[in-house]
Amino acid sequence: MLNIKQSRREFLAYCSKIAALLGGGVQMSADFAEAFMKITQKQPPVIWMTGQACTGDSVSLVYSDSPSLVPFLSTLIDLKFHPALSVAQGEVAIDIIEEQKNAGGYILCFEGAIPMQMPGACKFNEKFLSDYLYDVVKKAFAVIACGTCASYGGIPAANPETGAISIAEYVKQKGLSTPVVRIPGCPMNAHRFTGTVAYFLAYNKLPQLDEDGRPVLYYGKTNHDNCQRFPYFAQDKCLTDYSEKSLCLYRMGCKGPVTKSDCPVRRWNKETSWCVASNTPCVGCTNPEWPWPKDTGIYRDPKKILPEENFIQETIRLKKI
Amino acid sequence: MAVQVLTPITRIEGHLSIKTEVINGKLTNVQSCGEMYRGFENIMIDRRPIDAARIMQRICGVCHEVHGIAAARALAKLYKIELPKNGKLLHDIILGIHIIHDHILHFYHLSAPDYVDFVALASYPGNDPALKDAKEWVKTVKPALFAQKVPGDYISEPANALPFIVHYVEALELLGLAASALAILGGKTPFCHTIFPGGITTEITMEKLAKISDIVDKIHSFVVTKYLPDVMSIAKLYPEYWKIGAGYQNAICYGGFNSLDKPLFTSGVIIDGKQAPFDKNKIIEDIAHSYYKGSAQSFSTGETKPDYDKSGAYSWIKSPRYDGHPMETGPLSRIYVNYDKDDRLSKIMSELKQPKEALFSTLGRHLSRAFEALILGEFVQNALSTVNINEPTIRDIDMSIVVSDTGLGLSNAGRGELLHFIETKNGRVSRYNCIVPSTWNFSPKDSAGKPGPVEKALEDTPVRFEKGMIEAGRVIRSYDPCLACSIH
């Protein structure tokens, strides 16, 4: 529960910080504070688990600054188990998970993919993860798919050997009814995660999701729509060599036009930068297609992407909208 | 005696289990089991080589920038391009900042809970608002994350425990700062997308360099005034760990941080107490007890053919060997091979009344890591002041070239020495091989029956507490295990 010893002023300041995460800005904070005040339930218990993962989504959360990790843990969620943070290990750690599993009603944050064809490719507690996970998902109140692997399969699914699938697909294949929120990104941007959790706490419901299961708040538009270099695209001024530092990156293979995400406005790591601002094309890491089929690839020969292609594709895209 | 399994091993990256017997209160017949496979090397097959810079980067989200740099180096060799001076410097700066922050994360957030009882925060007497809030939280909620630990001999006296806990919270802020320094150069982190074979795409300005330098100063000051002294405090409180976890005492260092006039690390190996030059052709990967088909191969001929049902196999990790020897790699191996270059470490060792050889131990690994963070901070500051903003930051590769060749990228990572090898045919990848630090350290037995370095180091570790094997956890974490890396 929120620290009741905090003064109302401090509390409002905190809410405005959280509200900013939701894209609503400061004016939303009063509404937000009221919503928070109404909540009488305890902080929701959370279990964090990883499958075929790299822990990059957890690391992204550790870097988070609004709120930073300790206040997030002490005021918003009750994180019972995290493989990289828990002080417990071995059977003591398993006891914590089992106890929660019996109690039910927790949020499961899941990072990585699940190998279904070669279950031995990921084990947890001496069992195949694909088996162990069933009850953990079933008893959860909701699942947050942290990152692109958990959302769509991501890089592990690019290898057919293990039959890696996302947690969302797992829920479907197993015929479970636990709701899943996807926070794609390679890694997940921590703001989108903490913001989704804050929304849930404030309104006691999940935020509106798009047809791909992502919060519309963060994935409503393409990177292209908000790109600071859009004027160069419109004028067909594209760079074909990285020694040029300011033009449109379309011809270098930029996936901004087909990738839904708010990177250009949200930015990364204390709002320091984002890929295009650092003169590198969007690779579409939040895209369900990430890391893209072998033939398409991530980057292309700029000489082979004709400038007029921009306009043709843009026209087709605008017609679709 | 029944086999006991320590699983899950937390506060590491990924899925590691240890199988062991306990005879006369000591670990015996230890097996290190890597339990998660994705097949990165096979994902690269038939793709355009340049994709390696983005895909192989994702091997690990903890040691995030290291695979991007190693892949970029392999690609630069493949395309035969020479990096501009700034390109080399900026790659080293990214790697340096990443490794320093990774060492801090490892000590405070992954390892310190093996020694310190975090519930001691309940008696925090200070006035820092964030810590006061955290104190209330620990006092009233007793969060499972920090309170439910395995039995053990923890530091719980508030006067001794509090510095570690206060620094845990302070270090979190520093990690965020380090991440923003990496984002200035890389667009975002984890996974800087600006890293290319010929340098980085980012425009470099004096303002950006000054911001990074300011952050590196803050981190460096933390390393000097807190990290290194805290490691020395642990060493004084747990002197038995100078003996526990020694291992083979073989070490391998590829050399690195070559972008300034003199390399920070010179390559070399230590085998049976003797130092010798490093020869990359002596590296092979054995798979006798790993879940793969095939036989021991070099990095240029190796394949990855998973076979989970293989008889006698118990790990997804392969077994790299150097001239037949299991080798330890990490900050320890780099520091040990280069011990005579800097007399500050020998002074610290004399203060702690330990010989150089004692570095091969649980405590020696922590100390080497902290010392490496210190010298890398100095390196990064020098490198930042050497970047010339009027010169190019990158040399592009010609994407129209259909290349059929090979490229080897040797690099350093927080957890030791890193190798990426790429082979292409008609412009598409035909083979990719990575030999990663935790592959060396956490490897299973080889075909000669020799246990891997950590298996050896765990042998005879005392077990004094019935539940949870705290001592084993300390030895394992001294290597900073990264399982996503080790198997990839």
Interface residues (C-beta under 8 A of the other chain):
Chain A: N3 K5 T50 G51 Q52 A53 C54 T55 G56 D57 S58 V59 S60 V62 Y63 S64 D65 S68 L69 V70 P71 L73 S74 T75 D78 L79 K80 F81 H82 P83 A84 L85 S86 V87 A88 Q89 G90 E91 V92 A93 I94 D95 I96 A113 P115 M118 G120 A121 C122 K123 F124 N125 E126 I155 P156 A158 N159 E161 T162 A164 C186 P187 D241 Y242 S243 K245 S246 C263 W268 N269 K270 T272 S273 W274 C275 V276 A277 S278 N279 T280 P281 V283 C285 P291 K294 G297 I298 Y299 R300 D301 P302 K303 K304
Chain B: V5 L6 T7 P8 I9 T10 R11 I12 E13 G14 H15 S17 E35 M36 Y37 R38 G39 F40 N42 I43 D46 R47 R48 I50 D51 R54 I55 R58 I59 C60 G61 V62 H64 L105 H109 L110 P113 F118 A130 D133 A134 E136 W137 V141 P143 A144 L145 F146 A147 Q148 K149 V150 V169 L172 E173 L175 G176 L177 A179 S180 L182 A183 I184 L185 G186 G187 K188 T189 P190 F191 H193 T194 F196 G198 T201 T202 E203 Y291 P306 Y308 D309 W316 P392 I394 D396 M399 S400 K467 G468 M469 G473 A484
